[in-house]
Amino acid sequence: AAAVDEETDTTTQNGKAVVVYKYKLNGSYVYSDNSLFHDDIAAIDFRLVVGVGAGYHVIKTDNAKLGLELGAAYIEEELGDGTSDDNISARVAARHDQALSEHSKFWLAAEYLPTMADTDDYLLNGEAGLEAALNSSLSLRAVVQDRYDSMVPEGREENDVAVISSLVYKL
């Protein structure tokens, strides 16, 4: 019997928890946008983002929404090399949601977080997604995410692109 030589490459090993709260005020809103992120490959043990601010729906119809947000965020992170950092950042974000039909939708989102002390140190996050219903409770979702960190440990990439497909079950 011939020996099987299998080589495996780990290309993704991360997790993210998100809690968002919005309080509506006649077309505008105040928000709290919070997340906890971990990425073994990017050597991020954790990145905590606690953000608050105000937003406004430039477009808000039955089929389309465009929201713009402006606020501040506290960011604390610990990297795999043992270094840690925390800062206060500005937060500028936009999200567009578009219904394509009664059973499908498309969205685009972007977020820019420059630190207040040094605008050369920033995070830039983007996402584009498409979701189509397969039946009343099951949907197919495809998403492209791009995370850019202007200040990364030596030997790490600044840009991280992920293509994700998933089945979504609605309760």
N, C-alpha and C positions, 0 to 999 in steps of 0.2 A: 504494500500500500504506500502510495506517495504521501509525503507530509504536506499539509496545507499551510502555507505561509500567508496569514491574513494581516494586513496593515490597516489600522483604523486611525482616522483623524477626527478629533473632536473640534467641531466648528462653532458650536453654540453651547454655552453653559451659564445661563443667567436666569434671573427671576425678578419680578417687579410687582409690588402691591400699590394700589392707587386708591385714594379716598378724595372725592371731589364733592363739594357742597356749593350750590348756587341759590341765592335768595333773590327772587325776581322783584323788580321795581319798575313797572310800566315801560318795557322795552330795554331798560338797562338792568343790571344785576350786580351784586357783590358776590365774591366767590372766595372759597378756600380750596386750594389745589395742593394736595400732599401726596408724596410718593416715597417709597423705600425701594432701592434698586441694588442688585448684587450681580456681578459678572466676573466669573473665575478667569476667563480668557483675557479680559481687559484689565485684570488685576485690581478690580474694585471690590473690596470686602463689603462695603456698603456705601450708599449715597442716599442721604435723607434730604428731602426737599419739602419745606413747609412754606407755602405761599398764600398770600392774600392780595386782593385787589378789586378792581371794578371792571365790568364788561358792558358792552352795548351790542345789541343785535341790529346791525346795519340792514340786514334782510331777515325777515321772519314771515314766511308764508307757509301754507300747508305742504308745499313741495320743496322749499329751500330755506336754509338758515345760514347766515354769515355773522359770526360773533367775533368781536375784537376785544382783547383784554389787556389791561395795563396794571401792574402791581409790583410787589416786592416779594422776595423769597429768601428764607434762611436756608443755606446749603451746608451740610456737614458731610464729609466723606473720609473714609479710611481706606488706604490703598494696600495692596498685597505686599509692598515693600516695607510696610510698617509706618509710613508717613501718614499724617492726617491733616485736614484743613477744614476750616469753616469760614463762611463769609456771608455777607448780605449782598444779594444780587437784585437788579431790576428784572422784571419779567414782562415781555411783550409777546402776545400770542394771538393767533387767529385760527378759526375753525369754520369750514364750510361743509354743510351737509346738503345733499341733493337727492331727492327721490327720482329714480329712473323710471319706475313703474309702481304699481300698487304693491309689488312683492320684491323690489330691489332698491338698493340705495348705494350712493357713492359718497366718500368724504375725503377731505384734505385738511390737515392740521399742521401748524408750525408754531414753534416756541423758541424764543431767544432769551437767554439768561446771562447777561454780562455782569461780572462782579462790579460793585460800586467802587472798590479801591483800584482796580486795574481792568479796563475794558478790553485788554488783549487776552484776558482770562475769561472765557465764556463757554456756555453749552448751547448747542443748536440742535433741536429735535424736530423731525418731520415725519409725517405719516400720510399715506394714501391707502384707501381701502375700498373694497367693493363687497357687498353682501347681497345674496339672493336667496329667497325662501324656497325650500324644497317642499315643505308642507306647512301646516299651521303652527308647528312648534320647532321645526328643524330648518336651519339655514346653513349655507355654505359661505364662508368668508375667506377672502384673500387680502393680505395686507403687505405693504412694503414700508419698512421703518428705516429711518436714517438717524443715527445719533452721532454728533460731532462734538468732541471735547478738545478745545484749543491747547490745553495743558495736560499732557499725559506723561507717565513715567517713561524714561528712556527705553527704547526697544518696543514700545507699544504703538499701535496705529491710532491716529486721531479720529478716524472715521469708522463707523461700524454700521453696515447695512444688513438688514434681515428681511427675508421674504418668508411670510408665514401664511399657511392655509389651515383652516380649522372648520370643524362642524360646531355650530352654536345651537344649544338647546334652550328654548325659552319656556319658563315655567308658567 
